């Protein structure tokens, strides 16, 4: 389950952190995002997805949204949850997951 979105320590963006950490298959995530029309930079240990706002996705499932607008970060978080079958946040109900997490 993801903790609520929170402002990063440097106040430059918002982050969502899964608790417990995930083991996200970045290759699968890249494929799904590209199929959805999202440009992705694969930095091997993380993905940078050209969503609006841009998001960095780590192998542990940590998401870093490059925006100071919490509504924009929440919107992209919900898109990622649908595309990548990520678990819900503290305030969401858990949804069934498919093959995105190993």
Biopython code that builds the backbone (N, CA, C, O; Angstrom):
import numpy as np
from Bio.PDB.StructureBuilder import StructureBuilder

atoms = [
    (1, "UNK", "N", (0.846, -1.167, 0.000)),
    (1, "UNK", "CA", (0.000, 0.000, 0.000)),
    (1, "UNK", "C", (0.898, 1.239, 0.000)),
    (1, "UNK", "O", (1.930, 1.269, 0.671)),
    (2, "UNK", "N", (0.499, 2.248, -0.752)),
    (2, "UNK", "CA", (1.259, 3.493, -0.785)),
    (2, "UNK", "C", (0.838, 4.412, 0.356)),
    (2, "UNK", "O", (-0.342, 4.539, 0.681)),
    (3, "UNK", "N", (1.841, 5.044, 0.949)),
    (3, "UNK", "CA", (1.535, 6.118, 1.902)),
    (3, "UNK", "C", (0.975, 7.283, 1.110)),
    (3, "UNK", "O", (1.105, 7.332, -0.113)),
    (4, "UNK", "N", (0.360, 8.207, 1.796)),
    (4, "UNK", "CA", (-0.159, 9.396, 1.117)),
    (4, "UNK", "C", (0.968, 10.132, 0.408)),
    (4, "UNK", "O", (2.130, 10.046, 0.805)),
    (5, "UNK", "N", (0.607, 10.860, -0.652)),
    (5, "UNK", "CA", (1.585, 11.724, -1.302)),
    (5, "UNK", "C", (2.092, 12.733, -0.286)),
    (5, "UNK", "O", (1.334, 13.259, 0.528)),
    (6, "UNK", "N", (3.384, 12.989, -0.352)),
    (6, "UNK", "CA", (3.942, 13.993, 0.559)),
    (6, "UNK", "C", (4.986, 14.802, -0.171)),
    (6, "UNK", "O", (5.617, 14.326, -1.115)),
    (7, "UNK", "N", (5.160, 16.024, 0.272)),
    (7, "UNK", "CA", (6.163, 16.909, -0.298)),
    (7, "UNK", "C", (7.541, 16.345, 0.014)),
    (7, "UNK", "O", (7.803, 15.937, 1.146)),
    (8, "UNK", "N", (8.420, 16.319, -0.976)),
    (8, "UNK", "CA", (9.783, 15.823, -0.773)),
    (8, "UNK", "C", (10.544, 16.734, 0.181)),
    (8, "UNK", "O", (10.154, 17.879, 0.412)),
    (9, "UNK", "N", (11.619, 16.215, 0.722)),
    (9, "UNK", "CA", (12.404, 16.988, 1.678)),
    (9, "UNK", "C", (12.974, 18.266, 1.084)),
    (9, "UNK", "O", (13.205, 19.230, 1.814)),
    (10, "UNK", "N", (13.209, 18.299, -0.236)),
    (10, "UNK", "CA", (13.741, 19.515, -0.854)),
    (10, "UNK", "C", (12.630, 20.438, -1.358)),
    (10, "UNK", "O", (12.907, 21.473, -1.965)),
    (11, "UNK", "N", (11.377, 20.062, -1.107)),
    (11, "UNK", "CA", (10.193, 20.836, -1.502)),
    (11, "UNK", "C", (10.086, 21.049, -3.010)),
    (11, "UNK", "O", (9.386, 21.960, -3.452)),
    (12, "UNK", "N", (10.768, 20.222, -3.810)),
    (12, "UNK", "CA", (10.746, 20.383, -5.256)),
    (12, "UNK", "C", (9.749, 19.489, -5.960)),
    (12, "UNK", "O", (9.560, 19.606, -7.171)),
    (13, "UNK", "N", (9.113, 18.606, -5.230)),
    (13, "UNK", "CA", (8.166, 17.692, -5.840)),
    (13, "UNK", "C", (7.448, 16.875, -4.792)),
    (13, "UNK", "O", (7.650, 17.062, -3.592)),
    (14, "UNK", "N", (6.613, 15.975, -5.250)),
    (14, "UNK", "CA", (5.875, 15.080, -4.358)),
    (14, "UNK", "C", (6.354, 13.662, -4.572)),
    (14, "UNK", "O", (6.793, 13.293, -5.661)),
    (15, "UNK", "N", (6.262, 12.861, -3.503)),
    (15, "UNK", "CA", (6.647, 11.471, -3.612)),
    (15, "UNK", "C", (5.571, 10.581, -3.026)),
    (15, "UNK", "O", (4.826, 10.977, -2.130)),
    (16, "UNK", "N", (5.508, 9.367, -3.555)),
    (16, "UNK", "CA", (4.658, 8.313, -3.019)),
    (16, "UNK", "C", (5.566, 7.128, -2.756)),
    (16, "UNK", "O", (6.306, 6.698, -3.641)),
    (17, "UNK", "N", (5.511, 6.597, -1.538)),
    (17, "UNK", "CA", (6.398, 5.516, -1.139)),
    (17, "UNK", "C", (5.554, 4.316, -0.725)),
    (17, "UNK", "O", (4.682, 4.438, 0.136)),
    (18, "UNK", "N", (5.808, 3.149, -1.335)),
    (18, "UNK", "CA", (5.043, 1.966, -0.942)),
    (18, "UNK", "C", (5.545, 1.425, 0.394)),
    (18, "UNK", "O", (6.739, 1.483, 0.687)),
    (19, "UNK", "N", (4.636, 0.907, 1.189)),
    (19, "UNK", "CA", (4.988, 0.321, 2.477)),
    (19, "UNK", "C", (4.228, -0.985, 2.625)),
    (19, "UNK", "O", (3.022, -0.968, 2.867)),
    (20, "UNK", "N", (4.904, -2.112, 2.486)),
    (20, "UNK", "CA", (6.348, -2.315, 2.340)),
    (20, "UNK", "C", (6.806, -2.015, 0.912)),
    (20, "UNK", "O", (5.983, -1.912, 0.002)),
    (21, "UNK", "N", (8.122, -1.875, 0.717)),
    (21, "UNK", "CA", (8.642, -1.629, -0.635)),
    (21, "UNK", "C", (8.215, -2.741, -1.587)),
    (21, "UNK", "O", (8.019, -3.885, -1.179)),
    (22, "UNK", "N", (8.075, -2.385, -2.857)),
    (22, "UNK", "CA", (7.707, -3.337, -3.896)),
    (22, "UNK", "C", (8.964, -3.864, -4.570)),
    (22, "UNK", "O", (10.069, -3.381, -4.323)),
    (23, "UNK", "N", (8.779, -4.847, -5.410)),
    (23, "UNK", "CA", (9.836, -5.281, -6.335)),
    (23, "UNK", "C", (9.249, -5.092, -7.714)),
    (23, "UNK", "O", (8.713, -6.026, -8.311)),
    (24, "UNK", "N", (9.355, -3.881, -8.212)),
    (24, "UNK", "CA", (8.745, -3.523, -9.483)),
    (24, "UNK", "C", (9.628, -3.979, -10.639)),
    (24, "UNK", "O", (10.833, -3.728, -10.647)),
    (25, "UNK", "N", (9.028, -4.639, -11.598)),
    (25, "UNK", "CA", (9.723, -5.068, -12.809)),
    (25, "UNK", "C", (9.775, -3.863, -13.748)),
    (25, "UNK", "O", (8.797, -3.554, -14.430)),
    (26, "UNK", "N", (10.924, -3.185, -13.777)),
    (26, "UNK", "CA", (11.040, -1.955, -14.559)),
    (26, "UNK", "C", (10.926, -2.205, -16.057)),
    (26, "UNK", "O", (10.425, -1.347, -16.784)),
    (27, "UNK", "N", (11.373, -3.347, -16.529)),
    (27, "UNK", "CA", (11.227, -3.675, -17.944)),
    (27, "UNK", "C", (9.762, -3.778, -18.332)),
    (27, "UNK", "O", (9.344, -3.265, -19.370)),
    (28, "UNK", "N", (8.990, -4.444, -17.491)),
    (28, "UNK", "CA", (7.547, -4.561, -17.732)),
    (28, "UNK", "C", (6.883, -3.180, -17.652)),
    (28, "UNK", "O", (6.050, -2.832, -18.489)),
    (29, "UNK", "N", (7.265, -2.400, -16.634)),
    (29, "UNK", "CA", (6.690, -1.063, -16.467)),
    (29, "UNK", "C", (6.993, -0.199, -17.691)),
    (29, "UNK", "O", (6.121, 0.523, -18.174)),
    (30, "UNK", "N", (8.211, -0.273, -18.185)),
    (30, "UNK", "CA", (8.578, 0.507, -19.369)),
    (30, "UNK", "C", (7.708, 0.111, -20.555)),
    (30, "UNK", "O", (7.189, 0.970, -21.267)),
    (31, "UNK", "N", (7.555, -1.176, -20.761)),
    (31, "UNK", "CA", (6.734, -1.672, -21.868)),
    (31, "UNK", "C", (5.291, -1.166, -21.759)),
    (31, "UNK", "O", (4.729, -0.684, -22.743)),
    (32, "UNK", "N", (4.700, -1.273, -20.588)),
    (32, "UNK", "CA", (3.315, -0.838, -20.375)),
    (32, "UNK", "C", (3.177, 0.664, -20.626)),
    (32, "UNK", "O", (2.241, 1.103, -21.294)),
    (33, "UNK", "N", (4.104, 1.440, -20.092)),
    (33, "UNK", "CA", (4.039, 2.892, -20.273)),
    (33, "UNK", "C", (4.192, 3.268, -21.744)),
    (33, "UNK", "O", (3.457, 4.118, -22.247)),
    (34, "UNK", "N", (5.131, 2.648, -22.427)),
    (34, "UNK", "CA", (5.319, 2.951, -23.846)),
    (34, "UNK", "C", (4.092, 2.537, -24.658)),
    (34, "UNK", "O", (3.719, 3.233, -25.603)),
    (35, "UNK", "N", (3.468, 1.432, -24.312)),
    (35, "UNK", "CA", (2.228, 1.012, -24.982)),
    (35, "UNK", "C", (1.116, 2.034, -24.763)),
    (35, "UNK", "O", (0.237, 2.191, -25.611)),
    (36, "UNK", "N", (1.155, 2.733, -23.619)),
    (36, "UNK", "CA", (0.166, 3.767, -23.308)),
    (36, "UNK", "C", (0.523, 5.102, -23.960)),
    (36, "UNK", "O", (-0.199, 6.085, -23.793)),
    (37, "UNK", "N", (1.637, 5.141, -24.704)),
    (37, "UNK", "CA", (2.031, 6.362, -25.396)),
    (37, "UNK", "C", (2.902, 7.294, -24.581)),
    (37, "UNK", "O", (3.069, 8.460, -24.941)),
    (38, "UNK", "N", (3.462, 6.796, -23.481)),
    (38, "UNK", "CA", (4.306, 7.620, -22.612)),
    (38, "UNK", "C", (5.769, 7.372, -22.980)),
    (38, "UNK", "O", (6.220, 6.227, -22.996)),
    (39, "UNK", "N", (6.503, 8.435, -23.273)),
    (39, "UNK", "CA", (7.945, 8.311, -23.522)),
    (39, "UNK", "C", (8.640, 8.000, -22.201)),
    (39, "UNK", "O", (8.321, 8.583, -21.165)),
    (40, "UNK", "N", (9.602, 7.065, -22.252)),
    (40, "UNK", "CA", (10.280, 6.615, -21.039)),
    (40, "UNK", "C", (11.784, 6.600, -21.269)),
    (40, "UNK", "O", (12.262, 6.122, -22.298)),
    (41, "UNK", "N", (12.524, 7.130, -20.301)),
    (41, "UNK", "CA", (13.979, 7.004, -20.282)),
    (41, "UNK", "C", (14.296, 5.912, -19.275)),
    (41, "UNK", "O", (13.915, 6.003, -18.108)),
    (42, "UNK", "N", (14.994, 4.879, -19.732)),
    (42, "UNK", "CA", (15.359, 3.758, -18.868)),
    (42, "UNK", "C", (16.782, 3.973, -18.373)),
    (42, "UNK", "O", (17.741, 3.831, -19.132)),
    (43, "UNK", "N", (16.912, 4.316, -17.094)),
    (43, "UNK", "CA", (18.228, 4.546, -16.501)),
    (43, "UNK", "C", (18.715, 3.297, -15.752)),
    (43, "UNK", "O", (19.559, 3.403, -14.863)),
    (44, "UNK", "N", (18.202, 2.146, -16.095)),
    (44, "UNK", "CA", (18.522, 0.829, -15.542)),
    (44, "UNK", "C", (18.047, 0.644, -14.111)),
    (44, "UNK", "O", (17.434, -0.385, -13.827)),
    (45, "UNK", "N", (18.283, 1.544, -13.218)),
    (45, "UNK", "CA", (17.830, 1.403, -11.830)),
    (45, "UNK", "C", (16.550, 2.184, -11.569)),
    (45, "UNK", "O", (15.959, 2.093, -10.493)),
    (46, "UNK", "N", (16.133, 2.950, -12.566)),
    (46, "UNK", "CA", (14.896, 3.725, -12.458)),
    (46, "UNK", "C", (14.412, 4.092, -13.848)),
    (46, "UNK", "O", (15.167, 4.049, -14.820)),
    (47, "UNK", "N", (13.143, 4.453, -13.925)),
    (47, "UNK", "CA", (12.555, 4.953, -15.164)),
    (47, "UNK", "C", (12.171, 6.407, -14.958)),
    (47, "UNK", "O", (11.769, 6.803, -13.864)),
    (48, "UNK", "N", (12.295, 7.188, -16.000)),
    (48, "UNK", "CA", (11.788, 8.558, -15.989)),
    (48, "UNK", "C", (10.715, 8.607, -17.071)),
    (48, "UNK", "O", (11.002, 8.462, -18.259)),
    (49, "UNK", "N", (9.478, 8.812, -16.637)),
    (49, "UNK", "CA", (8.340, 8.787, -17.548)),
    (49, "UNK", "C", (7.880, 10.206, -17.841)),
    (49, "UNK", "O", (7.727, 11.016, -16.927)),
    (50, "UNK", "N", (7.660, 10.505, -19.115)),
    (50, "UNK", "CA", (7.273, 11.836, -19.569)),
    (50, "UNK", "C", (5.766, 12.026, -19.453)),
    (50, "UNK", "O", (5.083, 12.342, -20.428)),
    (51, "UNK", "N", (5.268, 11.827, -18.245)),
    (51, "UNK", "CA", (3.873, 12.138, -17.963)),
    (51, "UNK", "C", (3.799, 13.627, -17.650)),
    (51, "UNK", "O", (4.820, 14.314, -17.680)),
    (52, "UNK", "N", (2.626, 14.126, -17.354)),
    (52, "UNK", "CA", (2.494, 15.543, -16.991)),
    (52, "UNK", "C", (1.841, 15.632, -15.616)),
    (52, "UNK", "O", (0.615, 15.600, -15.504)),
    (53, "UNK", "N", (2.656, 15.744, -14.574)),
    (53, "UNK", "CA", (4.087, 16.033, -14.522)),
    (53, "UNK", "C", (4.931, 14.765, -14.694)),
    (53, "UNK", "O", (4.449, 13.640, -14.559)),
    (54, "UNK", "N", (6.208, 14.999, -14.998)),
    (54, "UNK", "CA", (7.165, 13.912, -15.134)),
    (54, "UNK", "C", (7.279, 13.154, -13.814)),
    (54, "UNK", "O", (7.167, 13.736, -12.735)),
    (55, "UNK", "N", (7.505, 11.835, -13.920)),
    (55, "UNK", "CA", (7.644, 11.016, -12.717)),
    (55, "UNK", "C", (8.849, 10.093, -12.867)),
    (55, "UNK", "O", (9.102, 9.552, -13.943)),
    (56, "UNK", "N", (9.580, 9.922, -11.781)),
    (56, "UNK", "CA", (10.668, 8.960, -11.710)),
    (56, "UNK", "C", (10.162, 7.763, -10.923)),
    (56, "UNK", "O", (9.596, 7.915, -9.840)),
    (57, "UNK", "N", (10.367, 6.572, -11.472)),
    (57, "UNK", "CA", (9.871, 5.337, -10.884)),
    (57, "UNK", "C", (11.064, 4.474, -10.506)),
    (57, "UNK", "O", (11.880, 4.134, -11.363)),
    (58, "UNK", "N", (11.173, 4.119, -9.233)),
    (58, "UNK", "CA", (12.292, 3.279, -8.801)),
    (58, "UNK", "C", (11.864, 1.818, -8.733)),
    (58, "UNK", "O", (10.673, 1.509, -8.710)),
    (59, "UNK", "N", (12.830, 0.944, -8.701)),
    (59, "UNK", "CA", (12.579, -0.490, -8.617)),
    (59, "UNK", "C", (11.811, -0.851, -7.347)),
    (59, "UNK", "O", (11.058, -1.824, -7.337)),
    (60, "UNK", "N", (11.994, -0.079, -6.283)),
    (60, "UNK", "CA", (11.292, -0.340, -5.014)),
    (60, "UNK", "C", (9.856, 0.184, -5.030)),
    (60, "UNK", "O", (9.110, 0.011, -4.066)),
    (61, "UNK", "N", (9.473, 0.838, -6.156)),
    (61, "UNK", "CA", (8.120, 1.372, -6.266)),
    (61, "UNK", "C", (7.984, 2.818, -5.840)),
    (61, "UNK", "O", (6.894, 3.382, -5.935)),
    (62, "UNK", "N", (9.058, 3.436, -5.373)),
    (62, "UNK", "CA", (8.995, 4.849, -4.998)),
    (62, "UNK", "C", (8.746, 5.679, -6.250)),
    (62, "UNK", "O", (9.376, 5.467, -7.286)),
    (63, "UNK", "N", (7.821, 6.623, -6.142)),
    (63, "UNK", "CA", (7.451, 7.492, -7.254)),
    (63, "UNK", "C", (7.765, 8.924, -6.869)),
    (63, "UNK", "O", (7.353, 9.382, -5.803)),
    (64, "UNK", "N", (8.481, 9.630, -7.711)),
    (64, "UNK", "CA", (8.833, 11.029, -7.464)),
    (64, "UNK", "C", (8.244, 11.871, -8.581)),
    (64, "UNK", "O", (8.647, 11.752, -9.738)),
    (65, "UNK", "N", (7.297, 12.715, -8.236)),
    (65, "UNK", "CA", (6.598, 13.561, -9.201)),
    (65, "UNK", "C", (7.238, 14.939, -9.200)),
    (65, "UNK", "O", (7.348, 15.576, -8.152)),
    (66, "UNK", "N", (7.655, 15.395, -10.359)),
    (66, "UNK", "CA", (8.357, 16.677, -10.463)),
    (66, "UNK", "C", (7.354, 17.809, -10.631)),
    (66, "UNK", "O", (7.210, 18.393, -11.705)),
    (67, "UNK", "N", (6.670, 18.096, -9.536)),
    (67, "UNK", "CA", (5.699, 19.183, -9.501)),
    (67, "UNK", "C", (5.495, 19.625, -8.064)),
    (67, "UNK", "O", (5.714, 18.858, -7.126)),
    (68, "UNK", "N", (5.081, 20.852, -7.907)),
    (68, "UNK", "CA", (4.708, 21.348, -6.580)),
    (68, "UNK", "C", (3.192, 21.380, -6.426)),
    (68, "UNK", "O", (2.670, 21.883, -5.432)),
    (69, "UNK", "N", (2.490, 20.837, -7.423)),
    (69, "UNK", "CA", (1.032, 20.795, -7.422)),
    (69, "UNK", "C", (0.563, 19.416, -6.976)),
    (69, "UNK", "O", (0.683, 18.457, -7.739)),
    (70, "UNK", "N", (0.030, 19.290, -5.756)),
    (70, "UNK", "CA", (-0.375, 17.973, -5.272)),
    (70, "UNK", "C", (-1.490, 17.335, -6.106)),
    (70, "UNK", "O", (-1.547, 16.110, -6.211)),
    (71, "UNK", "N", (-2.365, 18.132, -6.694)),
    (71, "UNK", "CA", (-3.448, 17.582, -7.520)),
    (71, "UNK", "C", (-2.883, 16.945, -8.792)),
    (71, "UNK", "O", (-3.366, 15.899, -9.226)),
    (72, "UNK", "N", (-1.868, 17.564, -9.388)),
    (72, "UNK", "CA", (-1.239, 17.007, -10.590)),
    (72, "UNK", "C", (-0.523, 15.701, -10.244)),
    (72, "UNK", "O", (-0.599, 14.733, -11.002)),
    (73, "UNK", "N", (0.163, 15.669, -9.120)),
    (73, "UNK", "CA", (0.847, 14.444, -8.693)),
    (73, "UNK", "C", (-0.168, 13.333, -8.428)),
    (73, "UNK", "O", (0.059, 12.188, -8.820)),
    (74, "UNK", "N", (-1.253, 13.645, -7.786)),
    (74, "UNK", "CA", (-2.300, 12.649, -7.500)),
    (74, "UNK", "C", (-2.903, 12.112, -8.794)),
    (74, "UNK", "O", (-3.168, 10.915, -8.902)),
    (75, "UNK", "N", (-3.117, 12.971, -9.761)),
    (75, "UNK", "CA", (-3.685, 12.544, -11.043)),
    (75, "UNK", "C", (-2.782, 11.515, -11.724)),
    (75, "UNK", "O", (-3.259, 10.488, -12.206)),
    (76, "UNK", "N", (-1.475, 11.794, -11.762)),
    (76, "UNK", "CA", (-0.540, 10.865, -12.397)),
    (76, "UNK", "C", (-0.396, 9.593, -11.557)),
    (76, "UNK", "O", (-0.255, 8.505, -12.115)),
    (77, "UNK", "N", (-0.429, 9.710, -10.242)),
    (77, "UNK", "CA", (-0.385, 8.522, -9.386)),
    (77, "UNK", "C", (-1.541, 7.584, -9.728)),
    (77, "UNK", "O", (-1.349, 6.372, -9.827)),
    (78, "UNK", "N", (-2.721, 8.131, -9.906)),
    (78, "UNK", "CA", (-3.879, 7.290, -10.239)),
    (78, "UNK", "C", (-3.713, 6.650, -11.621)),
    (78, "UNK", "O", (-4.090, 5.493, -11.812)),
    (79, "UNK", "N", (-3.157, 7.385, -12.581)),
    (79, "UNK", "CA", (-2.886, 6.800, -13.899)),
    (79, "UNK", "C", (-1.899, 5.643, -13.783)),
    (79, "UNK", "O", (-2.107, 4.583, -14.373)),
    (80, "UNK", "N", (-0.833, 5.846, -13.029)),
    (80, "UNK", "CA", (0.178, 4.803, -12.852)),
    (80, "UNK", "C", (-0.406, 3.585, -12.152)),
    (80, "UNK", "O", (-0.078, 2.449, -12.493)),
    (81, "UNK", "N", (-1.264, 3.822, -11.183)),
    (81, "UNK", "CA", (-1.916, 2.687, -10.499)),
    (81, "UNK", "C", (-2.680, 1.830, -11.494)),
    (81, "UNK", "O", (-2.624, 0.602, -11.431)),
    (82, "UNK", "N", (-3.393, 2.469, -12.412)),
    (82, "UNK", "CA", (-4.159, 1.716, -13.416)),
    (82, "UNK", "C", (-3.236, 1.014, -14.405)),
    (82, "UNK", "O", (-3.406, -0.174, -14.680)),
    (83, "UNK", "N", (-2.260, 1.744, -14.939)),
    (83, "UNK", "CA", (-1.381, 1.195, -15.965)),
    (83, "UNK", "C", (-0.498, 0.070, -15.426)),
    (83, "UNK", "O", (-0.317, -0.953, -16.087)),
    (84, "UNK", "N", (0.052, 0.262, -14.223)),
    (84, "UNK", "CA", (1.048, -0.670, -13.686)),
    (84, "UNK", "C", (0.513, -1.587, -12.603)),
    (84, "UNK", "O", (1.269, -2.360, -12.015)),
    (85, "UNK", "N", (-0.782, -1.511, -12.331)),
    (85, "UNK", "CA", (-1.403, -2.343, -11.296)),
    (85, "UNK", "C", (-0.729, -2.162, -9.943)),
    (85, "UNK", "O", (-0.444, -3.135, -9.245)),
    (86, "UNK", "N", (-0.478, -0.916, -9.582)),
    (86, "UNK", "CA", (0.133, -0.618, -8.297)),
    (86, "UNK", "C", (-0.928, -0.659, -7.195)),
    (86, "UNK", "O", (-2.108, -0.428, -7.462)),
    (87, "UNK", "N", (-0.518, -0.950, -5.967)),
    (87, "UNK", "CA", (-1.479, -0.960, -4.864)),
    (87, "UNK", "C", (-2.000, 0.437, -4.569)),
    (87, "UNK", "O", (-1.419, 1.430, -5.007)),
    (88, "UNK", "N", (-3.087, 0.509, -3.833)),
    (88, "UNK", "CA", (-3.711, 1.781, -3.485)),
    (88, "UNK", "C", (-2.916, 2.560, -2.458)),
    (88, "UNK", "O", (-1.869, 2.118, -1.986)),
    (89, "UNK", "N", (-3.433, 3.722, -2.127)),
    (89, "UNK", "CA", (-2.841, 4.551, -1.083)),
    (89, "UNK", "C", (-3.562, 4.277, 0.224)),
    (89, "UNK", "O", (-4.528, 3.515, 0.254)),
    (90, "UNK", "N", (-3.106, 4.887, 1.293)),
    (90, "UNK", "CA", (-3.708, 4.680, 2.609)),
    (90, "UNK", "C", (-5.208, 4.946, 2.603)),
    (90, "UNK", "O", (-5.953, 4.307, 3.345)),
    (91, "UNK", "N", (-5.651, 5.871, 1.784)),
    (91, "UNK", "CA", (-7.071, 6.225, 1.785)),
    (91, "UNK", "C", (-7.868, 5.448, 0.753)),
    (91, "UNK", "O", (-9.095, 5.541, 0.735)),
    (92, "UNK", "N", (-7.206, 4.683, -0.110)),
    (92, "UNK", "CA", (-7.881, 3.895, -1.138)),
    (92, "UNK", "C", (-8.078, 2.466, -0.653)),
    (92, "UNK", "O", (-7.372, 1.997, 0.240)),
    (93, "UNK", "N", (-9.030, 1.791, -1.242)),
    (93, "UNK", "CA", (-9.160, 0.367, -1.008)),
    (93, "UNK", "C", (-8.122, -0.336, -1.865)),
    (93, "UNK", "O", (-7.732, 0.168, -2.918)),
    (94, "UNK", "N", (-7.682, -1.485, -1.420)),
    (94, "UNK", "CA", (-6.735, -2.262, -2.219)),
    (94, "UNK", "C", (-7.458, -2.767, -3.460)),
    (94, "UNK", "O", (-8.624, -3.158, -3.392)),
    (95, "UNK", "N", (-6.765, -2.757, -4.594)),
    (95, "UNK", "CA", (-7.334, -3.264, -5.836)),
    (95, "UNK", "C", (-6.539, -4.486, -6.253)),
    (95, "UNK", "O", (-5.346, -4.565, -5.960)),
    (96, "UNK", "N", (-7.166, -5.448, -6.932)),
    (96, "UNK", "CA", (-6.423, -6.628, -7.383)),
    (96, "UNK", "C", (-5.305, -6.225, -8.328)),
    (96, "UNK", "O", (-5.477, -5.317, -9.141)),
    (97, "UNK", "N", (-4.166, -6.888, -8.228)),
    (97, "UNK", "CA", (-3.012, -6.590, -9.066)),
    (97, "UNK", "C", (-2.825, -7.690, -10.078)),
    (97, "UNK", "O", (-3.155, -8.850, -9.829)),
    (98, "UNK", "N", (-2.279, -7.307, -11.248)),
    (98, "UNK", "CA", (-1.895, -8.280, -12.258)),
    (98, "UNK", "C", (-0.383, -8.447, -12.204)),
    (98, "UNK", "O", (0.202, -8.409, -11.121)),
    (99, "UNK", "N", (0.260, -8.632, -13.351)),
    (99, "UNK", "CA", (1.655, -9.051, -13.390)),
    (99, "UNK", "C", (2.715, -7.999, -13.252)),
    (99, "UNK", "O", (3.875, -8.332, -13.498)),
    (100, "UNK", "N", (2.450, -6.761, -12.885)),
    (100, "UNK", "CA", (3.466, -5.726, -12.876)),
    (100, "UNK", "C", (4.469, -5.827, -11.746)),
    (100, "UNK", "O", (5.558, -5.263, -11.845)),
    (101, "UNK", "N", (4.132, -6.530, -10.670)),
    (101, "UNK", "CA", (5.006, -6.600, -9.515)),
    (101, "UNK", "C", (5.458, -8.042, -9.348)),
    (101, "UNK", "O", (4.651, -8.967, -9.437)),
    (102, "UNK", "N", (6.743, -8.228, -9.106)),
    (102, "UNK", "CA", (7.268, -9.582, -8.918)),
    (102, "UNK", "C", (7.842, -9.737, -7.553)),
    (102, "UNK", "O", (8.334, -10.812, -7.208)),
]
sb = StructureBuilder()
sb.init_structure("model")
sb.init_model(0)
sb.init_chain("A")
sb.init_seg("    ")
for serial, (resi, resn, name, xyz) in enumerate(atoms, 1):
    if name == "N":
        sb.init_residue(resn, " ", resi, " ")
    sb.init_atom(name, np.array(xyz, "f"), 0.0, 1.0, " ", f" {name:<3s}", serial, name[0])
structure = sb.get_structure()
